[in-house]
Amino acid sequence: MQVSVESTTALERKLTVVVDEQQIDDAVQKKLANLSRSVKLKGFRAGKVPMNVVKQRYGSQVRQEVLQDVIQSSFYQAITQEKLNPAGMPSFEPKQSTPGEGLEYTATFEVYPEISLADFSGVTIEKPAVDITDADIDKMLETIRKQHITWQVVERAAQQDDKVTVDFKGTVAGELFDGGSGTDMEVEIGKGRLIAGFEDGLVGLKTGDEKTLDLTFPDPYQNKDLAGKPVQFAVTVKSVKEPVLPELTDEFAAKMGIEGGTLDRLREEVRDNMARELATKIENEVKKNVMDQLLELHNIDIPASLVRQEALGLAQQMASNMQQQGMSTEQTQLSPDLFEAEASRRVSLGLVMAEIVKQQDIKADEDKVRERIEKIAEPYEQKDQVIQWYYGDKRRKAEIESLVIEEKIVDWVLGQVTVKDKSMTFNEIMYPNNEK
């Protein structure tokens, strides 16, 4: 077997393989001999068909099968001989093979890049340093109170934050339109869930009041026929309710299912939950900072085939999520090109991390896997069931093993760099976009 390799790009290789006729003919003869023992032809007993008849009848077909087998087997012999590490599936181009002349083909494929790990000694990675204050706990308790609002009917005019129940009829150019009418619709003023002006138009109205709201549909709008058009909504107020926040008392704590049923115990549990969420957030922030540094320090060529494969997987995952939310198949036809940037990032990181794992001989030891699973199960009441759920499926456990390896990579990198604390408040790290 003759092998030659041509580098067509930084990562693409064109492998030319020539297999002599003797190897092919030996394989054909062996396969024909095996076939002659079982083939059934009219006029001959099973297993007694002469070889020349078998060859005449099946020789061409058997040769084609052998050629396919030889291409596969010789390809793996060739890449082993040339010490090549293909990334993705090769593209085979057999040349015309005439009996007696052997076989020649080319295989084009990308190889994994050679990666030299960077020097981390001059690198600084920030780690958030956060203290949970009493004010943070008070704010969280206020959020919990708002989650348990009750509504009380009032006789006054509606104002911001009230819930108003209305009947309404919408018309465009004097004509009713689909979806433009409804009864007993509850509207929370100030939530911004309806088109601009609808909620504000209810301020000042009392039960029994009627009013026509002159508004305009936004452009763009989900219904293209209505986008940008003026609309009139005739509304009738059925009731006005104001929000009633529960008082922070021992009774409220008991209703929340707090063991012991005291406000002090509620504060302790809220602090514990906040601390658990904070630890996870800090861990994720540090991991992100580490991954960003790995990308910045290792500007590597990446196989386009791996990026395409990763982008396709991301597109399929997003489409599946959208379908689970009720969207149609037509609405979830997503081009993998939309995910190319994220796919490139993932492939680059995966290659660099694989090199760290290889050089540092990092493994997911069983104790760490168990510790990670127990950490995930900690917030749940039925912790043992959650643990059993992970151990009951090899794929689920493998996901945790991957997380453990990632954690070990992060720990290794942090051991090579300078870690600098970055002072932050609880709100700054947990709600970076000021959503709370």
C-alpha positions as CSV (number, residue, x, y, z in Angstrom):
1,M,0.0,0.0,0.0
2,Q,1.4,3.4,-1.0
3,V,0.3,6.5,0.9
4,S,1.0,10.2,0.3
5,V,-0.3,13.2,2.2
6,E,-0.9,16.8,1.0
7,S,-1.7,19.7,3.3
8,T,-4.3,21.8,1.4
9,T,-5.0,24.2,4.3
10,A,-3.8,24.6,7.9
11,L,-6.0,21.7,9.0
12,E,-7.2,20.0,5.8
13,R,-5.4,17.0,4.5
14,K,-5.7,15.1,1.2
15,L,-4.6,11.5,1.6
16,T,-3.9,9.5,-1.6
17,V,-3.8,5.7,-1.1
18,V,-2.8,3.1,-3.7
19,V,-3.7,-0.6,-3.0
20,D,-2.1,-3.2,-5.2
21,E,-4.2,-5.7,-7.1
22,Q,-2.9,-8.7,-5.2
23,Q,-4.5,-7.5,-1.9
24,I,-7.8,-6.9,-3.7
25,D,-7.8,-10.1,-5.6
26,D,-7.0,-12.2,-2.5
27,A,-10.0,-10.6,-0.7
28,V,-12.3,-11.2,-3.7
29,Q,-11.2,-14.9,-4.0
30,K,-11.8,-15.4,-0.3
31,K,-15.2,-13.9,-0.4
32,L,-16.2,-15.8,-3.5
33,A,-15.0,-19.1,-1.8
34,N,-17.2,-18.3,1.2
35,L,-20.1,-17.5,-1.1
36,S,-19.8,-20.7,-3.1
37,R,-20.5,-22.8,0.1
38,S,-23.9,-21.3,0.5
39,V,-25.1,-19.9,-2.8
40,K,-28.0,-21.7,-4.5
41,L,-28.3,-21.7,-8.3
42,K,-30.7,-23.6,-10.4
43,G,-29.1,-26.9,-11.7
44,F,-26.6,-27.2,-8.9
45,R,-26.8,-28.6,-5.3
46,A,-26.3,-26.1,-2.5
47,G,-22.5,-25.7,-1.9
48,K,-21.6,-27.5,-5.1
49,V,-21.7,-24.6,-7.5
50,P,-18.4,-24.5,-9.4
51,M,-16.1,-21.5,-8.6
52,N,-16.0,-20.3,-12.2
53,V,-19.8,-20.1,-12.2
54,V,-19.9,-18.2,-8.9
55,K,-17.2,-15.9,-10.2
56,Q,-19.1,-15.2,-13.5
57,R,-22.4,-14.6,-11.6
58,Y,-21.2,-12.7,-8.6
59,G,-17.6,-11.6,-9.4
60,S,-18.4,-7.9,-10.2
61,Q,-20.7,-7.5,-7.2
62,V,-18.2,-9.1,-4.8
63,R,-15.4,-6.9,-6.2
64,Q,-17.4,-3.7,-5.5
65,E,-18.1,-4.9,-2.0
66,V,-14.4,-5.7,-1.4
67,L,-13.3,-2.3,-2.8
68,Q,-15.6,-0.6,-0.2
69,D,-14.1,-2.7,2.6
70,V,-10.6,-2.1,1.4
71,I,-11.1,1.7,1.3
72,Q,-12.3,1.7,4.9
73,S,-9.6,-0.6,6.2
74,S,-6.7,0.9,4.2
75,F,-7.8,4.4,5.3
76,Y,-7.5,3.6,9.0
77,Q,-4.1,1.9,8.3
78,A,-3.0,5.0,6.4
79,I,-3.9,7.5,9.0
80,T,-2.3,5.3,11.7
81,Q,0.9,5.1,9.6
82,E,1.0,8.8,8.9
83,K,0.0,9.7,12.5
84,L,-3.0,11.7,11.4
85,N,-6.0,12.5,13.7
86,P,-9.1,13.2,11.6
87,A,-11.7,15.6,12.8
88,G,-15.1,14.7,11.3
89,M,-15.9,12.2,8.5
90,P,-13.6,12.0,5.5
91,S,-14.8,12.6,1.9
92,F,-13.7,9.7,-0.3
93,E,-13.1,10.0,-4.0
94,P,-12.2,6.6,-5.6
95,K,-10.6,6.6,-9.0
96,Q,-11.7,4.2,-11.7
97,S,-10.7,0.7,-10.6
98,T,-10.3,-1.9,-13.4
99,P,-9.7,-5.5,-12.4
100,G,-6.0,-6.2,-12.5
101,E,-5.0,-2.6,-11.9
102,G,-5.5,-2.3,-8.1
103,L,-7.2,0.6,-6.4
104,E,-6.4,4.3,-6.0
105,Y,-8.5,6.8,-4.0
106,T,-8.2,10.1,-2.2
107,A,-9.6,10.9,1.2
108,T,-10.0,14.6,2.2
109,F,-10.6,15.5,5.8
110,E,-9.6,17.9,8.5
111,V,-7.3,17.1,11.4
112,Y,-7.3,18.2,15.0
113,P,-5.0,21.2,15.6
114,E,-1.9,20.7,17.7
115,I,-2.3,22.8,20.8
116,S,0.5,24.2,23.0
117,L,-0.8,25.4,26.3
118,A,-0.1,29.0,27.1
119,D,1.9,30.3,30.0
120,F,-0.6,31.4,32.7
121,S,1.9,32.9,35.1
122,G,1.1,36.5,34.1
123,V,-2.7,36.1,34.0
124,T,-5.1,37.6,36.6
125,I,-8.6,36.3,37.0
126,E,-11.2,38.1,39.1
127,K,-13.4,36.3,41.6
128,P,-16.4,38.1,43.1
129,A,-16.3,38.7,46.8
130,V,-19.8,39.2,48.2
131,D,-21.2,39.6,51.7
132,I,-25.0,39.0,52.2
133,T,-26.2,41.9,54.3
134,D,-29.4,42.3,56.4
135,A,-30.6,44.8,53.8
136,D,-30.2,42.0,51.1
137,I,-32.3,39.7,53.2
138,D,-34.9,42.4,53.8
139,K,-35.1,43.0,50.0
140,M,-35.5,39.2,49.4
141,L,-38.3,39.0,52.0
142,E,-40.0,41.9,50.2
143,T,-39.9,40.0,47.0
144,I,-41.4,36.9,48.8
145,R,-44.2,39.1,50.1
146,K,-45.0,40.4,46.6
147,Q,-45.1,36.8,45.4
148,H,-47.9,36.2,47.9
149,I,-50.0,39.2,47.2
150,T,-53.8,38.9,47.6
151,W,-56.3,41.1,45.9
152,Q,-59.0,43.2,47.6
153,V,-62.0,44.8,45.8
154,V,-62.1,48.6,46.2
155,E,-64.7,51.2,45.3
156,R,-62.2,53.9,44.4
157,A,-60.8,54.8,41.0
158,A,-58.1,52.5,39.6
159,Q,-54.4,53.5,40.0
160,Q,-51.0,52.1,39.3
161,D,-50.4,48.5,40.5
162,D,-54.2,47.8,40.7
163,K,-55.8,44.8,39.0
164,V,-58.8,45.9,36.8
165,T,-61.3,43.5,35.3
166,V,-62.7,44.7,32.0
167,D,-64.9,43.8,29.0
168,F,-63.5,45.2,25.8
169,K,-64.2,45.5,22.1
170,G,-61.5,46.6,19.6
171,T,-62.2,48.1,16.2
172,V,-60.0,49.1,13.3
173,A,-61.6,51.6,10.9
174,G,-64.9,50.8,12.7
175,E,-64.6,47.1,12.1
176,L,-64.2,44.4,14.7
177,F,-61.1,42.2,14.2
178,D,-60.2,38.7,15.3
179,G,-58.9,38.6,18.9
180,G,-59.9,42.1,19.5
181,S,-62.8,41.5,22.0
182,G,-63.0,39.8,25.4
183,T,-64.8,39.6,28.7
184,D,-63.6,39.5,32.2
185,M,-60.0,40.2,31.3
186,E,-57.8,41.0,34.2
187,V,-55.3,43.8,33.6
188,E,-52.5,44.7,36.1
189,I,-51.8,48.4,35.6
190,G,-48.1,49.0,35.2
191,K,-47.1,45.6,34.0
192,G,-46.7,46.6,30.4
193,R,-48.3,43.4,29.1
194,L,-50.7,45.1,26.7
195,I,-50.1,47.6,23.8
196,A,-49.0,51.0,24.8
197,G,-51.7,53.2,26.4
198,F,-54.2,50.4,27.3
199,E,-53.1,50.0,30.9
200,D,-52.6,53.7,31.5
201,G,-56.0,54.4,30.0
202,L,-57.6,52.5,32.8
203,V,-56.2,54.8,35.5
204,G,-58.9,56.9,37.1
205,L,-61.8,54.6,36.1
206,K,-64.1,53.0,38.7
207,T,-66.4,50.0,38.6
208,G,-69.1,50.5,36.0
209,D,-67.2,53.2,34.1
210,E,-67.0,53.0,30.3
211,K,-64.3,54.5,28.1
212,T,-63.0,54.4,24.5
213,L,-59.2,54.2,24.3
214,D,-57.7,55.6,21.1
215,L,-54.5,53.7,20.6
216,T,-52.1,52.5,17.8
217,F,-50.7,49.0,17.3
218,P,-47.0,48.9,17.4
219,D,-45.0,48.3,14.2
220,P,-43.7,45.6,13.9
221,Y,-46.5,43.6,15.5
222,Q,-47.2,39.8,15.7
223,N,-50.4,40.3,13.5
224,K,-48.9,42.0,10.4
225,D,-52.4,43.1,9.3
226,L,-52.7,45.3,12.4
227,A,-49.1,46.6,12.7
228,G,-49.0,50.3,12.9
229,K,-52.8,50.8,12.5
230,P,-54.9,53.0,14.8
231,V,-57.4,51.1,17.0
232,Q,-60.2,51.9,19.3
233,F,-61.0,49.8,22.4
234,A,-64.3,50.3,24.1
235,V,-63.8,49.1,27.6
236,T,-66.2,48.6,30.5
237,V,-64.8,48.2,34.0
238,K,-66.2,45.3,35.9
239,S,-64.1,45.6,39.1
240,V,-61.1,47.3,40.6
241,K,-58.8,45.5,43.1
242,E,-55.8,46.7,45.0
243,P,-52.8,44.5,46.0
244,V,-52.6,43.5,49.7
245,L,-49.1,42.5,50.9
246,P,-49.0,40.0,53.7
247,E,-47.4,41.2,56.9
248,L,-44.0,39.7,57.9
249,T,-45.1,37.8,61.0
250,D,-44.7,34.4,62.6
251,E,-48.0,33.4,61.0
252,F,-46.7,34.3,57.6
253,A,-43.6,32.2,58.2
254,A,-45.8,29.3,59.3
255,K,-47.8,29.6,56.0
256,M,-44.5,29.4,54.1
257,G,-43.9,26.0,55.6
258,I,-41.0,27.1,57.7
259,E,-40.1,24.6,60.4
260,G,-40.8,26.2,63.8
261,G,-43.0,28.8,62.1
262,T,-41.1,31.9,63.3
263,L,-40.0,35.0,61.4
264,D,-36.4,34.6,62.7
265,R,-36.4,31.1,61.3
266,L,-37.7,32.4,57.9
267,R,-34.9,34.9,57.8
268,E,-32.4,32.2,58.5
269,E,-33.8,30.0,55.7
270,V,-33.8,32.9,53.3
271,R,-30.2,33.7,54.1
272,D,-29.3,30.0,53.6
273,N,-31.0,29.9,50.2
274,M,-29.4,33.2,49.2
275,A,-26.0,31.9,50.2
276,R,-26.5,28.7,48.2
277,E,-27.5,30.7,45.1
278,L,-24.7,33.1,45.6
279,A,-22.1,30.3,45.8
280,T,-23.4,28.8,42.6
281,K,-23.4,32.2,40.9
282,I,-19.8,32.9,42.0
283,E,-18.7,29.5,40.8
284,N,-20.3,30.2,37.4
285,E,-18.7,33.6,37.2
286,V,-15.3,32.3,37.9
287,K,-15.7,29.5,35.4
288,K,-16.8,32.0,32.8
289,N,-13.7,34.2,33.5
290,V,-11.5,31.1,33.2
291,M,-13.1,30.1,30.0
292,D,-12.7,33.6,28.6
293,Q,-9.0,33.5,29.4
294,L,-8.5,30.1,27.8
295,L,-10.0,31.5,24.6
296,E,-8.0,34.7,24.7
297,L,-4.7,32.8,25.4
298,H,-5.2,30.1,22.8
299,N,-5.9,31.5,19.3
300,I,-6.2,28.1,17.5
301,D,-7.4,27.0,14.1
302,I,-10.5,24.9,14.5
303,P,-11.9,22.3,12.2
304,A,-14.9,23.7,10.2
305,S,-16.5,20.3,10.2
306,L,-16.7,20.3,14.0
307,V,-18.1,23.8,14.0
308,R,-20.8,22.8,11.5
309,Q,-21.7,19.7,13.6
310,E,-21.9,21.8,16.8
311,A,-24.0,24.5,15.2
312,L,-26.4,21.9,13.8
313,G,-26.7,20.4,17.3
314,L,-27.4,23.8,18.8
315,A,-30.0,24.6,16.1
316,Q,-31.8,21.2,16.8
317,Q,-31.7,21.8,20.5
318,M,-33.2,25.3,20.2
319,A,-35.9,24.0,17.8
320,S,-36.8,21.2,20.3
321,N,-37.2,23.8,23.1
322,M,-39.4,26.0,20.9
323,Q,-41.6,23.1,19.9
324,Q,-42.0,22.2,23.6
325,Q,-43.3,25.8,24.1
326,G,-46.0,25.2,21.5
327,M,-44.4,26.6,18.4
328,S,-45.0,24.8,15.1
329,T,-42.4,22.8,13.1
330,E,-42.5,25.6,10.4
331,Q,-41.7,28.2,13.0
332,T,-38.7,26.2,14.3
333,Q,-36.8,25.8,11.0
334,L,-33.6,27.4,12.2
335,S,-30.4,27.7,10.2
336,P,-27.3,26.4,11.8
337,D,-25.6,29.6,10.6
338,L,-27.3,31.4,13.4
339,F,-25.3,29.5,15.9
340,E,-21.9,29.5,14.2
341,A,-20.3,32.0,16.6
342,E,-21.4,30.0,19.7
343,A,-20.4,26.8,18.0
344,S,-16.9,28.1,17.3
345,R,-16.5,29.2,20.9
346,R,-17.6,25.8,22.2
347,V,-15.4,23.9,19.8
348,S,-12.3,26.1,20.6
349,L,-12.9,25.6,24.4
350,G,-13.5,21.9,24.0
351,L,-10.2,21.5,22.2
352,V,-8.2,23.5,24.7
353,M,-9.8,21.8,27.7
354,A,-9.2,18.4,26.1
355,E,-5.5,19.2,25.9
356,I,-5.4,20.2,29.6
357,V,-7.2,17.0,30.5
358,K,-4.7,15.0,28.5
359,Q,-1.6,16.8,29.8
360,Q,-2.7,16.9,33.4
361,D,-4.4,13.4,33.3
362,I,-7.6,14.8,34.8
363,K,-10.3,12.3,35.6
364,A,-13.8,12.5,37.2
365,D,-13.2,10.5,40.4
366,E,-16.2,8.8,42.0
367,D,-16.0,10.8,45.2
368,K,-16.2,14.1,43.4
369,V,-19.1,12.9,41.2
370,R,-21.0,11.9,44.3
371,E,-20.3,15.2,46.0
372,R,-21.5,17.1,43.0
373,I,-24.7,15.1,42.7
374,E,-25.4,15.6,46.5
375,K,-24.9,19.3,46.0
376,I,-27.5,19.4,43.2
377,A,-29.9,17.4,45.4
378,E,-29.4,19.6,48.5
379,P,-32.3,22.0,47.8
380,Y,-34.9,19.2,47.2
381,E,-37.0,17.7,49.9
382,Q,-36.6,14.1,48.4
383,K,-32.8,14.3,48.2
384,D,-32.3,10.5,48.0
385,Q,-34.7,10.3,45.1
386,V,-32.7,12.9,43.2
387,I,-29.5,11.1,43.8
388,Q,-30.9,7.8,42.7
389,W,-32.3,9.6,39.5
390,Y,-28.7,10.5,38.5
391,Y,-27.2,7.2,39.3
392,G,-30.1,5.4,37.6
393,D,-29.0,6.5,34.1
394,K,-25.5,6.4,32.6
395,R,-26.1,9.4,30.4
396,R,-27.2,11.6,33.4
397,K,-24.3,10.5,35.4
398,A,-21.9,11.2,32.5
399,E,-23.2,14.8,32.4
400,I,-22.2,15.1,36.0
401,E,-18.8,13.6,35.3
402,S,-18.3,16.2,32.6
403,L,-19.1,18.9,35.1
404,V,-16.6,17.5,37.5
405,I,-13.9,17.5,34.9
406,E,-14.7,21.1,34.0
407,E,-14.4,22.0,37.7
408,K,-11.0,20.3,37.9
409,I,-9.9,22.2,34.8
410,V,-11.0,25.5,36.4
411,D,-9.2,24.6,39.6
412,W,-6.0,23.7,37.7
413,V,-6.1,27.1,35.8
414,L,-6.8,29.0,39.0
415,G,-3.7,27.3,40.5
416,Q,-1.6,28.7,37.6
417,V,-2.8,32.3,37.7
418,T,-3.2,35.2,40.1
419,V,-6.8,35.3,41.6
420,K,-8.0,38.8,42.5
421,D,-11.1,39.4,44.6
422,K,-13.6,41.8,43.1
423,S,-15.8,43.4,45.7
424,M,-19.5,43.3,44.7
425,T,-22.9,43.6,46.3
426,F,-25.4,40.7,46.3
427,N,-27.6,42.6,43.8
428,E,-24.7,43.4,41.4
429,I,-23.7,39.8,41.0
430,M,-27.2,38.2,41.1
431,Y,-29.0,40.8,39.0
432,P,-26.3,42.3,36.7
433,N,-29.0,43.9,34.4
434,N,-30.7,45.6,37.4
435,E,-33.8,43.6,37.0
436,K,-34.4,43.7,40.7
